[in-house]
Amino acid sequence: MSLQDDFRAFLHDIEPKKSTVDEIASAHKTLRVYLEGHEYYSQRCIATYLSGSYAKHTAIRPVKDEDHRDVDIVVETDYSTSDNSADSIIELRDVLYESDKYKSVRLQTHSVGIALSKLDIDVVPLASEGERRFIGNLDDASWRETNPKGHIEWSSQTNARHDGLYVPVVKMMKWWRREHCPKMRRWPKGITLEKIIADCFPEDSSAYEELMIGLLEIIHDSLSEELETGVVPVIADPVLPTNNLAESYTLEDFRSFIGGLEEALYVLQEEGSNNDSWRKILGNRFPSGNSNASYKALAKSVYTVEQALCVPHRKSSPWPFTKRRPGVVVVVADVTFEDGHVETISSNGRVIPKGCQIDYRVIRSKGLQSLTAKWLVVNTGEEAYAAGCPRGEFENSNLAGGGRHESTAYAGRHYVQCLLIKGGRCVARSKEFFIIVQ
């Protein structure tokens, strides 16, 4: 499978099960029927609907060995901001407690919680004033404007604007956060993380690999600049712009979040974009790939990676290497087969035949876009040596954007590496990208 296929398999694996979605829909329906049929609360209740990740289709499966799912249900009421907001929460608790189904109901700051067999439900009462909605506070009885329906619509519109790619990327970023967020820190989550992703979403790509690399880089650079001022970044609510979604987070929370992004980018820079590196970033649910199986039959005639890196005809770089700040230079290979179909492959991925055309593209940080790309191209194996074409020297880019076009003519393990040059020095370089030809 290609890396894009592996990303699709990963997304399928982290989706909530259909039985979970059906169970949540049933729980919402049961709650709605109960409130609408209540002796007096039916007059208070205007509408109920799912909110949060299940309503926006950005939910991910629960952590291993944990059966409970967190669900948000909104109850729009006829309370107004002239009323005591704590009363709206206490009244909802009392109404729900009357039912044997909801004896577990408990008061929370902005809602009431219900613990069912496999669901933890937050039921949030809202005050209504015309088209505006307000959320209460049990502690100080205040109201604050909110717009959960607006968030659902905004998420849908954002996903449509990015051709259906936004929601899958949000799910992968949520999974990354779950894998790496320290217990003592609060990394942005929920609508806050979703808005950060929307603000930094890369353009002009449909490959999940490129989208994730670009997004990690853009978020890192964008938030790092704001953190340099010594204050928590402002993340504007997409439907209530005067609300700062990040106001409850600390400076240390965001610094830790940036540190997590830097660790992911470091893995990509040092190891390249492949199944092993993405498993380090997204966890062991990401497919391990089948690169070993794909060239097992060729093992005796194909150089190992270590042998290929040490061939004597590989030239040393004439440009001294100057280490810059953390950045990403990742090579991506689009292979056109003789039958005309195109496939994006991973380094050391599937075996490809002779007669293919390869367009190597370089994904690089925003600050590296203007630099000159040079390409180390190395062939190994008996056929390349017999033809007098081991290569091993540095070539200029011959594709737009600093890419390099090559073709497959000799069996063996071959590789390229992209170096970015500024002022006679190499300021960034990719990991070697290997292909295996039979």
Secondary structure, DSSP 8 states (H G I E B T S, - for coil): --HHHHHHHHHHHHS--HHHHHHHHHHHHHHHHHHHTSTTHHHHEEEEEEEHHHHHT------TT---EEEEEEEEES--TTS-HHHHHHHHHHHHHTSGGGTT-EE-SSSEEEE-SSEEEEEEEEEEETTEEEEE-TTT--EEEE-HHHHHHHHHHHHHHTTT-HHHHHHHHHHHHHHH--TT-----HHHHHHHHHHT---S---HHHHHHHHHHHHHHHHHHHHTTTS----B-SSSTTSBTTTTS-HHHHHHHHHHHHHHHHHHHHH-SSHHHHHHHH-TTS----HHHHTGGGTTTS--HHHHHT-TT----SS-B---SS--EEEEEEEE-TTS-EEEE-TT-S-B-TT-EEEEEEEE-GGGTTSEEEEEEE--SHHHHHTT--EEEEEE--SGGG-EEEE--S-EEEEEEEEEEETTEEEEE---EEEEE-
